[in-house]
C-alpha cells in the first residue's frame, strides 16, 4: 500500500500547540504557512490507526482502564522485532508521556539538592523536570566538532561528574534531540559503564529510536549487557513514531524490580493510575499493523533531509546543515548570519515566516542554531526554504546584521560573572575601579591558553606596577578550574563563561575553520608552549573560539579593543602594561 505523505492538513483551530502558538504570534499569518517547530508531524496518521480506533469505538464502553494483554504483547514484539531486545511484559510501566516519566524518575531516584547529569545542547524538558523537582542540573556538554559537523560525548568530563556522589542520576537522549546523532554501540557502552561504576542510575529517552537514517543503527543501551539493563530506565513511546503525541501513552521499560517499584510509586504519588484506553489501543494498532507506513515515512524523512542539505549548499552558504543520523529533526548552524538569541528568532519569524525551534532553547550551546522539523510534505519544506532564501538575500543586500563589536570609547557592560571561587560578582567589583586589561582566551585545558596564563602570571608585576589589573575570561566551567588551582595561585582573577554569554555580547566570534584558527604565529607559539611542558587538558566550549583583548579605565570605558585573527593574536604582557599605562 502506498501512503499519502503529500496532503497538508491546516490545523488551525484543532488544538495543535504549535499552530496555535504561530497564530498567537502573528494572527495575520498566511494560511499556507506551516510551523516546523514542535516535534509532531504535519502528516496524516496511518489509516490503520484511524480505522482501528473507529472499529474499537463501535464496540467499546469507555470506562476505567488498565493495560491489556494485546497492548503489552505489541510493545514486547516491537522491541524484539525492530530493536533486537527481548523484554518481559512485566518490565513495562506506562506513563502519560516520556516527559512526565522523566519527572517520575527524578522524583523516584533522587532527593532534593541531588545533581542530575544531562548533555547540552539537549531536549529542553530535561532541564525543566530537574529544576521543577528541586534538583540540580549538572551539564556535561557535548563536544562540538565544527569541521565534521558533529557532536560526541566528553567522556572525561562525564567521568568527573559521575564520580561526584552528589550526582545520582543521568538522563541521556538516544538518538539525540536536537543534534541528530545516533550513538554508536561503543559510545553507549562507555556511558553505561561510567554510570554503572559510579552508581549513577541511567534514564534513557529513546523516543526517537525508530527514526534512524541509512548507514546508522540504533542500539538500545539496556540491551548491551545485563548489568546495564539493571541500572537503566528505558523510555519509549509510539508518539513520535506514529504521530500519536496527543494520545499521551509511553512505555517505560525497567528490568530491575526495585527500580520499577520505585518508579511506579512515584507515578502513583502524582495521582497517575492508568492511561487513556484509546492510547493503549492506538499503540497496539500502530505496533501491530503500521510497520509498512513507518518504513515509507523513513524514506520521506531521508529525502527531506537531503533536500534541505542540497538547497542550503546551493543557495545559503552562510548556513551549515548537520548530517541527520536519527530523529526527524534537522540541526542547522545559522551563526554565519551573525545573529543569536532573539535576533535570530525574530528574523526567522518576521522576515522568513519560519516558525522553528531556536537552538538556544536546548541550552546556550545551541545559540545561533535552528532545529527544523522534517516530518512534513516535501513541498512544504521547499516552500519554507524558498522563503528563507528570499529573507537572507534581502538581509545580505541591506548589509547583514550590524556587528556588536566594541571599539575605543564604548562602555563595557558591567557584567555579573562567576569565578572559580565566587559567583555573582560584578565586573566593576573585579576591576576595583582600576585600569584593567581583559583577555578573552579559549578554555583552561587549551595548551596555548595555559601558556598565556603562565606568561601573565610570571610577568604580572609589569601590569601591577602601573596601578592596573588584568582579568582572563575562559569558556571553562568554574568547578573544573577550582579542582586544578587554589585561591591565590594566580595574581589575577579568571572569569568563567562556559555558556559563552560574554563572548556573544561582545561579538567575539569563532574562527571559520581550523586553518583560520591556526594562522599567523599560532603554530610556532603552540610549539613553544609544548617545549615548556604545557600539555592539552579537557576540551570545553567552542574549540574554534578566537581570542580578544580589551582595556578599560576605572569607569569601564574601553580605551583599547582588539579582536584576534587567530589563536595566538593577543598582545604580549609588555604590550598590555603599556596599554594600561596609556
C-alpha positions, -999 to 999 in steps of 0.1 A, spaced: 0 0 0 12 35 -9 6 60 19 -3 97 15 26 119 27 17 148 4 -17 161 16 -13 190 40 -39 195 67 -44 230 80 -46 225 118 -58 260 128 -84 257 155 -78 220 161 -58 225 194 -24 220 178 0 237 202 25 248 175 -2 261 151 -20 280 179 13 294 190 21 306 155 -13 322 152 -9 339 185 24 354 175 11 365 141 -27 365 138 -24 376 102 0 348 91 -7 335 56 -29 304 55 -2 283 37 25 289 63 33 258 83 51 258 117 81 234 116 89 236 153 73 212 179 81 176 171 48 163 158 42 156 122 24 176 95 13 143 80 -19 123 82 -20 94 107 -17 59 93 -52 49 81 -49 16 100 -48 35 133 -78 57 124 -99 27 112 -88 5 141 -99 31 167 -132 36 149 -138 -1 150 -129 -2 186 -153 27 195 -181 10 177 -179 -18 203 -162 -4 234 -175 11 266 -152 39 277 -149 31 313 -119 28 337 -89 12 320 -58 -9 326 -31 -23 303 -44 -51 281 -25 -82 271 -28 -71 235 -11 -38 243 17 -54 263 23 -80 236 25 -53 209 53 -35 228 73 -66 235 70 -77 199 80 -43 186 111 -41 208 123 -76 197 114 -72 161 127 -36 155 154 -33 182 166 -68 189 158 -66 226 136 -93 241 118 -79 271 94 -93 297 59 -76 297 63 -72 335 91 -48 329 67 -22 313 53 6 333 31 30 314 32 68 317 12 96 301 43 107 280 80 105 282 84 139 298 61 130 328 81 97 330 113 117 333 98 137 361 87 105 379 122 91 375 138 122 390 114 120 420 119 83 424 157 80 422 170 113 436 163 137 465 161 175 465 195 190 460 209 160 441 226 166 408 211 152 375 235 149 346 225 160 311 243 167 279 235 200 263 225 211 238 196 187 246 158 185 246 149 213 269 123 195 291 153 176 306 163 208 324 127 216 332 118 184 350 151 185 370 146 221 381 109 219 389 116 190 413 142 209 433 172 190 419 203 205 403 210 204 366 246 192 360 256 198 324 282 176 308 282 194 274 287 175 242 320 182 223 312 201 192 333 193 161 326 220 137 347 206 109 329 173 109 296 190 118 290 165 146 289 160 184 305 135 207 304 128 244 330 144 266 338 112 284 365 127 307 341 154 319 313 128 323 336 106 344 344 135 367 307 145 372 296 109 376 322 104 403 307 132 424 284 114 450 260 143 448 252 134 412 230 103 414 211 103 380 218 108 344 192 115 316 205 105 282 189 113 249 193 85 223 190 92 194 199 127 203 175 156 201 183 182 187 218 173 171 206 142 153 233 118 165 227 81 166 251 70 193 273 40 184 273 9 205 308 18 216 298 53 227 268 39 246 289 12 263 313 39 276 284 60 290 267 29 305 300 17 321 307 52 336 272 53 352 273 17 365 308 21 381 297 53 399 262 41 410 245 67 388 211 55 376 207 60 339 174 72 323 175 69 286 150 88 265 147 66 233 115 82 220 132 87 186 146 51 184 125 42 154 140 71 133 174 60 120 188 70 87 205 47 62 240 38 73 233 40 110 219 16 136 202 24 169 213 3 199 191 1 230 216 9 258 199 -15 282 203 -44 257 241 -42 256 245 -63 288 225 -75 318 244 -51 341 233 -21 321 197 -34 320 196 -35 358 208 1 360 186 16 332 152 30 328 144 30 290 117 54 279 99 46 246 66 56 230 47 54 198 41 91 199 69 103 177 70 72 155 33 73 145 24 109 153 4 100 184 16 126 209 -20 136 217 -27 100 229 -3 106 258 10 70 260 45 59 267 61 26 275 87 28 303 108 -4 304 125 -12 337 141 -47 341 152 -40 377 123 -49 400 134 -25 428 138 4 404 105 -5 387 86 -4 421 101 30 430 92 44 396 56 31 399 53 46 434 65 80 421 39 77 393 12 69 419 23 99 441 15 121 411 -21 107 411 -15 87 378 -32 53 378 -38 42 343 -39 58 309 -65 66 282 -78 34 267 -75 49 232 -38 55 239 -33 18 247 -53 8 216 -36 32 193 -2 19 204 -13 -17 199 -26 -10 164 5 10 154 30 -16 165 10 -45 150 -2 -30 117 17 1 107 53 -11 101 50 -5 64 37 30 70 68 37 91 92 24 65 77 46 39 78 76 63 116 70 69 122 73 32 104 106 32 124 119 62 156 109 44 145 126 12 136 158 31 170 159 49 188 156 16 166 182 1 175 207 28 212 199 25 212 204 -12 192 236 -11 213 252 16 246 242 0 235 258 -33 216 289 -20 225 296 16 263 294 21 261 312 54 243 282 69 256 247 77 234 217 78 244 189 102 241 153 89 210 137 101 217 103 116 185 99 135 152 116 146 132 137 121 147 169 134 175 187 114 201 208 132 212 238 112 240 262 121 229 298 113 257 316 131 271 327 97 242 352 97 258 369 127 225 367 147 219 350 180 191 346 205 161 368 200 177 385 170 177 352 151 143 342 163 127 374 152 144 372 118 131 337 112 95 345 123 92 381 110 113 381 78 113 344 67 79 335 81 96 304 96 84 291 129 112 268 141 127 257 174 156 281 182 188 264 192 191 284 224 161 265 238 183 235 241 210 253 261 234 282 255 255 257 235 228 258 208 226 295 204 228 305 167 213 272 156 178 263 144 160 229 146 138 221 116 110 195 117 113 174 86 81 154 91 60 173 66 52 171 29 84 178 8 66 207 -10 60 224 24 97 221 32 108 236 -2 84 265 2 99 272 36 134 271 22 125 295 -6 111 320 20 143 317 39 164 323 8 144 354 0 148 368 35 185 361 36 190 377 2 173 409 14 192 407 47 226 405 29 216 432 4 209 455 34 244 449 48 236 419 70 235 420 108 251 451 123 281 439 143 282 445 181 320 446 181 333 471 207 356 499 200 376 525 219 351 549 236 324 524 241 312 514 275 319 479 287 288 464 302 291 458 340 286 420 336 277 398 365 300 368 363 314 338 381 349 330 390 363 296 402 357 306 438 330 333 436 296 336 419 275 366 410 304 391 410 301 423 390 328 433 366 333 466 384 339 447 416 367 427 399 383 458 383 381 478 415 379 510 395 414 504 382 425 504 346 422 467 336 432 445 307 406 419 300 419 389 280 394 366 263 410 332 257 395 297 249 395 273 279 417 263 308 428 230 292 440 247 259 478 244 256 481 279 242 458 293 269 479 277 297 510 292 282 493 327 280 480 324 316 515 314 328 532 343 310 507 367 325 513 352 360 551 354 359 552 389 344 522 403 363 543 429 382 547 448 349 509 455 349 506 459 387 534 485 387 511 507 366 484 506 392 464 483 369 449 449 369 443 421 344 414 396 341 412 364 320 379 352 305 376 315 297 349 292 284 356 269 313 334 256 340 343 272 373 341 239 392 366 224 368 391 251 373 386 251 411 398 215 411 431 225 394 441 257 412 437 271 447 426 306 457 457 329 454 476 307 430 472 334 403 477 372 409 446 379 388 410 366 386 396 342 360 361 348 348 343 317 338 318 319 309 310 283 299 278 294 281 298 320 261 274 348 271 302 374 273 317 362 240 284 367 222 276 400 239 309 414 227 307 396 193 339 376 199 333 350 172 348 316 165 371 311 135 356 299 103 377 268 104 409 253 119 431 269 92 420 304 103 424 294 140 460 282 134 470 311 112 497 337 119 521 327 146 497 303 163 516 270 154 550 284 164 536 296 197 520 263 204 553 245 197 570 269 222 543 261 248 548 224 244 586 228 247 580 244 281 559 214 292 524 226 287 500 198 275 464 198 264 438 191 290 400 189 290 382 203 260 355 229 268 333 253 249 338 263 213 370 247 200 374 273 172 370 303 195 392 333 187 407 355 214 402 391 221 416 418 244 400 450 259 415 476 281 390 496 303 395 526 325 382 529 361 347 538 347 346 507 324 351 529 293 370 509 267 403 525 258 416 497 236 398 469 217 414 441 197 397 410 181 421 383 174 425 369 139 440 336 150 445 317 183 478 335 191 467 370 182 467 388 215 490 415 230 521 404 250 523 412 287 547 440 279 522 454 254 494 451 279 515 470 305 519 499 280 483 499 271 470 501 307 496 529 313 483 549 284 
